[in-house]
Amino acid sequence: MGIGLAVVRAVLEAHGGAFHIRPRAPRGTEVLLRLPLHRDPEPHTSPLDPDPRG
């Protein structure tokens, strides 16, 4: 993986995304970049969940 793809990976992962690369026959490469539409600042908890602080 080159430095450019390393940067792409770091940015995507920092934003909750991912990427996949796979060869496509007979020539070429498919690159899939995924980013979430929304990113929650904190995980959601249900009012019925026990208090995580104990």
LOGU-879855 format. One record per residue (C-alpha): residue in three letters; x, y, z. Coordinates in Angstrom, 2 decimals. Example, Ala and Ser with C-alpha at 12.3 -4.5 7.8 and 13.67 -1.06 7.14 Angstrom:
 residuo    east   north      up
     ALA   12.30   -4.50    7.80
     SER   13.67   -1.06    7.14
END
This chain:
 residuo    east   north      up
     MET    0.00    0.00    0.00
     GLY    1.48    3.35   -1.00
     ILE    1.59    6.49    1.14
     GLY   -1.50    7.88   -0.63
     LEU   -3.61    4.88    0.30
     ALA   -2.28    5.00    3.84
     VAL   -3.53    8.59    4.12
     VAL   -6.90    7.65    2.62
     ARG   -7.24    4.79    5.08
     ALA   -6.34    6.98    8.07
     VAL   -8.85    9.68    7.10
     LEU  -11.65    7.20    6.44
     GLU  -11.07    5.30    9.67
     ALA  -10.89    8.55   11.67
     HIS  -14.39    9.32   10.41
     GLY  -15.81    5.86   11.00
     GLY  -15.38    4.71    7.40
     ALA  -13.48    2.03    5.56
     PHE  -12.18    1.12    2.13
     HIS  -11.69   -2.06    0.16
     ILE   -9.57   -2.73   -2.91
     ARG   -9.94   -5.76   -5.18
     PRO   -8.74   -6.70   -8.65
     ARG  -11.26   -6.84  -11.50
     ALA  -10.63   -9.15  -14.43
     PRO   -9.31   -8.89  -17.04
     ARG   -7.70   -5.56  -16.04
     GLY   -8.30   -2.91  -13.47
     THR   -9.01   -2.45   -9.81
     GLU  -12.19   -1.72   -7.90
     VAL  -11.90    0.68   -4.97
     LEU  -14.82    1.02   -2.56
     LEU  -14.83    3.95   -0.12
     ARG  -17.43    3.98    2.65
     LEU  -18.28    6.84    4.98
     PRO  -21.20    7.00    7.40
     LEU  -23.80    9.70    6.75
     HIS  -23.87   10.57   10.45
     ARG  -21.47    9.87   13.25
     ASP  -22.74    9.71   16.81
     PRO  -20.48   11.56   19.26
     GLU  -21.32    9.02   22.00
     PRO  -22.86    5.57   21.96
     HIS  -26.58    5.53   22.57
     THR  -27.89    3.96   25.73
     SER  -31.41    2.95   26.48
     PRO  -33.12    4.31   29.62
     LEU  -33.58    0.65   30.54
     ASP  -29.83   -0.06   30.39
     PRO  -28.06   -0.20   33.76
     ASP  -25.95    2.79   34.71
     PRO  -22.47    2.14   33.21
     ARG  -20.85    3.93   36.18
     GLY  -22.08    1.18   38.53
END
